Amino acid sequence: MQTQEVAIKPQLKVILKSDAEVLDEVVVTALGISREKKALGYAVQEVGATELTKGGQLNVGSALSGKMAGVQITQSGGAVGSSQRIVVRGNSSFGENQPLIVVDGVPIINDQATSNARGNDVGTNNNGGVLDLGSGMNDINPDDIESISVLKGGSAAALYGMRAGNGVILITTKSGRKNDKGVSVSYNMDFTVDRVYNLPRLQNKYGQGANGSEYIYNRDGKGSYSSYSDYVLNESFNYVDGTGNGVNDNDDESWGPRLDIGLMIPQFNSPIVNGVRQATPWVSNPNNIKDFFETGTSQNHNLSVTSVKENSTVRASLGYRNQIGTIPNTDMRKITGQMNATYNVNKYIDFDIAMNYTNTNSGNLIATGYTASNPLQSILQWFGRQVDMKVLKEKYNELDENGNRYNWNQSFHVNPYYNVYNNPNKYDRNRFFGKSSVFVKPFSFLKIEGRLGYDMYSSTLNSQILYDTEHTNGWFRDIRETQKELNADVVAYYNDQFGKLSVNGLVGANYRDLNFSQSSQGAGSEGLTVPGLYTMSNVKGSPYTNMDHSHIRSNSVYGNLSLGWDSQIYADVSMRNDWSSTIKEDFFYPAFSLSWIPTETFKSLQSDVMNYLKFRGSWAKIGNATDAYMIGKYYYTDDYTINGTSQFYKPTTAPYEELRPEKILTYELGVEASFLKNRLRVDLTYYNKETSDQIMTIEVPRSTGYSWSLINAGKVQNKGIELQITADIIKNLGGFSWTARFNWAKDKSKIQELSEGLDTYTINNNWGVYNYAKVGESWGTLYGASFKYDDNGNVIIGDNGLPVLAANQKIGNVTPKWIGGFQNEFTYKNLSLGFLLDFRKGGDFFSVTQMFGAQTGILDFTAAGNIRETGVIVGKDVLKDKKCVLADGSENNITVSAQDYYQSYYSNKQMAVCDGSFLKLREIHLTYTFPKSLLSKTKFIQSANVSFIANNVAILKLSKHNEAKIDPESSIASDNNGVGFESNSVPPTRSLGIKLGVTF
């Protein structure tokens, strides 16, 4: 048992805690049922409340990062409210790969809320921007969570049928059941200061313009101009009005004149005397990008009251979070309320209810991706390295001498400060979810539950543009969404013991009703009549209006039987049958599992070296559901009218009346063991998953009346290993303890087949790079233009001195080779120190930031050494790891300008594919827990602690094949469309602060 310190008081009650974590450990499983972990024939990993909240992470997804084997959590940038992508045991579907989220036994909506950024789409066929509105799981207050269990395999999740294909995350909220009798009040707060870090590495040698390097001057201009200074004023850069009337003054690249050598050049912020713009010092501004970002803050307050009586418990909480972003004028506020109550009416009837409410509000959310609404597009991909950001901030609301909005470039960009202050994305969302159950226990062995679960959100997004280069007359869009999900269950539970045989079973039925509606209105392509008045009556020309809805219903029956013999052998059988309005046929999902504990069968195996040994195995068939209206023929209304008359059209994708859910067949084998008096605990799992009947959209002859058709086809196999090790390295040695937890996972996928006659299927694409499912290769293979090689594997160089390109070449793969995490917790008396390392090997991504940053000459490697002075020979000065030859096979000896070479990055997609490997210091906490002997003197404080916390502390290592040093976890979006693609994401944010907890 663990040594505990308690305050002396009347009627003292002490609950001893076991030191052996494997002894009768209880975890939450499907349908919210608590079971002994030793009885399970499948892998389940659980994280408790303390481990979730001690680091002060902003949301549940971030709090889980790096802590669970085989669970990959990717943050989509450092913007406030951004979503996370969660994948359990690798990508296997061409559609959705994220797990089902279940709170207190009831599934909830976890849509990755996104919106197309100001008319620019993000998806499978374009290069635009996206507005990330956050994950549905962000609406759960981490301080209200008791535990989180992840059901990784099919047998663990099979009771959820066609919704279980990607695994299940079970969240159990705090109820007060574990508290002593009486009333207690708890207050928790944390406050952090947030700063961006890991900005792309930028050069500070050359400024805005074109052809300004010494190499190009010596090659093209030395004979025509008396000096380099004279040359650059006439050929490279000379600002007049920023629209092209000067010398390259509307160029938004940094291939211009050399900085910091005493040049005097007219610039956008130069004074005008007698109508003539004066020449001013041409100097670098090394921190101009860094200066754009501000110091953000995050504060979180949570107050809870718990009352425990003989026959009832009540816990109620109120939370408030306020986050000020690192991008100017971005913010997010959350107000949460939670109530969880249980009541024992008599020995036959119990009742419980859980309710959660969240309001999310933001005055401005930042768009990401390649869009004018993203201010980072104009400074992290296109920019002049001499631009003074402070002047842009001072004058963002002013006009220049020509009546244009003050900016460094008038042709393609708006002032980034003008963008964030005058073109906001306002967002408000109300969310309620909860459940209520009545339990009837007519016999000691039988319990019947009637459960009603409800989840609803309504949101309003109002995007406004006063002016940008794409909407010169202004623009707005008002989008309102509502989604409601009702789940009703009746479940009968059986639990009895017959000698050494334990029997547990359940049978149940579920009714699900899901409704979604959306309405949009706003300005069309002509914008607004009066700028800044965002009303429908002010729309110029035809307004934009659109309405959409969907409705899904399903009925299900399910059951489970668990048998155990003398705490040695356990067997489980479960089954579920689903009927859904989205498909014609019903589908049956069975699962089996078996576990054996040899150390219970053969007591002689137990010793001081080995204390516990368990073998387990399972098999299951589960599904991945379809969306509404995919099996019938429907007409749709167009967004615009012709002379006030609505237009209807037939979609270009043919429905498939016999459509089926994706089918997943999976099995796993595992072993659990503990050694050295349970101080070393190991859990090893091997799994095999086969996903078939993928829902695909394939091209069909136009003679069918359609361009595309839905089909069921394709087969993807995933194999993997998961390892968890927990070690109490030092245990209470003079009051000092050290516990380490290590997790590691490797998933390997393979596309075994697609549709007949098809060997390649596009999952998503961006800027000419395609994320393919290709037969014989793993999920997420990147294809695009790359080097052309000769028969000896040498890169062929053309007559222009640049690599010759070949189309549609394999250039990377988005799947990591392996992922893992390493936690350490050190405790000395009342002081504890913990940190988490999160690491990933592999997982390539195509960086639009690197592609354009190289093309525009702002990244540091475009001016490395003296390459802009002397030029480069490809294969010698750049691309040194490859042998480069001319068409005749001789070694390349053609010198080209650095500008010509790096501007070829736009065409050569291979050069913008980065290795996604990283090692991150994810979180640190240093906590002091006040002694109970001290607190007892206050008469009213039961416990108190104070912590220093740090989140997203540092990126300790990136691959050398990540030239721009982009954060590999940044992505365009958190669904399949964003996997493997990065574009102008907000850099990661480091948070440092304090955390306080007090219970009265």
MOVENTA-V458402 format. One record per backbone hydrogen bond with DSSP energy under -1.0 kcal/mol. NH is the residue of the N-H (numbers start at 1). CO is the residue of the C=O. Records with the same first field share a line. If there is no record, write none. Layout:
BEGIN
NH->CO, CO
END
This chain:
BEGIN
2->17
23->20
27->35
29->33
32->29
33->30
35->27
37->25
39->36
40->37
45->150
47->148
49->146
52->48
53->49
54->50
56->53
63->59
64->60
67->64
71->68
72->87
74->85
76->83
77->75
78->986
82->79
85->74
87->72
89->70
100->167
102->169
103->106
104->171
106->103
108->101
113->111, 134
115->131
117->129
120->117
130->368
131->115
133->113
138->135
139->136
140->137
144->141
145->142
146->172
147->172
148->47
149->170
150->45
151->168
157->153
158->154
160->157
161->158
163->160
164->161
165->623
167->164
168->151
169->100
170->149
171->102
172->147
174->144
179->176
182->308
184->306
186->304
187->998
188->302
189->996
190->300
191->994
192->298
193->992
194->296
195->990
197->988
203->858
207->257
209->253
210->236
212->255
215->868
217->213
218->214
219->215
220->216
221->217
222->217
224->221
225->221
231->227
232->228
233->229
234->230
235->231
236->232
237->232
238->247
239->266
247->238
251->248
254->856
255->209
256->207
259->205
260->282
265->280
270->267
273->276
276->273
278->271
280->265
282->263
283->281
285->385
288->285
291->287
294->326
296->194
297->324
298->192
299->322
300->190
301->320
302->188
303->318
304->186
305->316
306->184
307->314
308->182
309->312
313->342
314->307
315->340
316->305
317->338
318->303
319->336
320->301
321->334
322->299
323->332
324->297
325->330
330->327
331->364
332->323
333->361
334->321
335->359
336->319
337->357
338->317
339->355
340->315
341->353
342->313
343->351
344->311
345->349
346->349
350->439
351->343
352->437
353->341
354->435
355->339
356->433
357->337
358->431
359->335
360->429
361->333
362->427
365->425
368->130
369->983
370->128
371->369
374->371
377->374
380->376
382->377
387->384
392->388
393->389
394->390
395->391
398->395
400->404
403->400
406->398
410->242
419->415
420->416
421->417
422->418
423->419
426->462
427->362
428->460
429->360
430->458
431->358
432->456
433->356
434->454
435->354
436->452
437->352
438->450
439->350
440->448
441->348
447->493
448->440
449->491
450->438
451->489
452->436
453->487
454->434
455->485
456->432
457->483
458->430
459->481
460->428
461->479
462->426
463->477
464->424
465->475
474->471
475->465
477->463
478->521
479->461
480->519
481->459
482->517
483->457
484->515
485->455
486->513
487->453
488->511
489->451
490->509
491->449
492->507
493->447
494->505
495->445
496->503
498->501
501->498
502->564
503->496
504->562
505->494
506->560
507->492
508->558
509->490
510->556
511->488
512->554
513->486
514->552
515->484
516->550
517->482
518->548
519->480
520->546
521->478
522->544
523->476
527->524
528->473
529->538
533->530
535->533
538->535
539->536
540->527
544->522
545->639
546->520
548->518
550->516
552->514
554->512
555->579
556->510
557->577
558->508
559->575
560->506
561->573
562->504
563->571
564->502
565->569
566->500
568->565
569->565
570->595
571->563
572->593
573->561
574->591
575->559
576->589
577->557
578->587
579->555
581->553
583->580
587->578
589->576
591->574
592->619
593->572
594->617
595->570
596->615
597->568
600->597
601->597
602->598
605->602
606->603
607->610
611->674
612->674
614->672
615->596
616->670
617->594
618->668
619->592
620->666
621->590
622->664
623->161
624->662
625->162
636->649
638->647
642->645
645->642
649->636
654->708
656->630
659->656
662->624
663->692
664->622
665->690
666->620
667->688
668->618
669->686
670->616
671->684
672->614
673->682
674->612
675->680
676->609
679->675, 676
680->675
681->726
682->673
683->724
684->671
685->722
686->669
687->720
688->667
689->718
690->665
691->716
692->663
694->713
696->711
698->709
700->707
704->701
705->702
707->652
708->652
709->698
710->654
711->696
713->694
715->753
716->691
717->750
718->689
719->748
720->687
721->746
722->685
723->744
724->683
725->742
726->681
727->740
728->679
729->727, 738
730->738
733->736
734->732
737->827
738->730
739->825
740->727
741->823
742->725
743->821
744->723
745->819
746->721
748->719
750->717
751->777
752->715
753->715
758->755
761->773
763->771
764->771
766->769
769->766
770->783
771->764
772->781
773->761
775->759
776->751
777->774
781->772
782->812
783->770
784->809
786->806
788->804
790->794
793->790
795->883
796->788
797->885
798->802
801->798
804->796
806->786
809->784
811->782
812->782
814->780
817->841
818->841
819->745
820->839
821->743
822->837
823->741
824->835
825->739
826->833
827->737
828->831
829->735
831->828
832->927
833->826
834->925
835->824
836->923
837->822
838->920
839->820
840->918
841->818
844->813
845->914
846->980
847->912
848->982
851->847
852->848
853->849
854->850
855->851
856->852
858->853
859->853
860->201
862->859
863->860
867->864
869->866
870->866
871->867
872->896
875->878
876->873
877->873
882->879
885->795
886->890
889->886
892->884
896->872
901->897
902->898
903->899
904->901
905->902
908->904
909->907
910->785
911->908
912->909
913->910
914->845
918->840
919->957
920->838
921->954
922->836, 920
923->836
924->950
925->834
926->948
927->832
928->946
929->830
930->944
935->931
936->932
937->934
938->935
942->999
943->999
945->997
946->928
947->995
948->926
949->993
950->924
951->991
952->922
953->921
954->921
956->919
957->919
962->959
965->962
970->967
972->981
978->975
981->978
982->846
990->195
991->951
992->193
993->949
994->191
995->947
996->189
997->945
998->187
999->943
1000->185
END
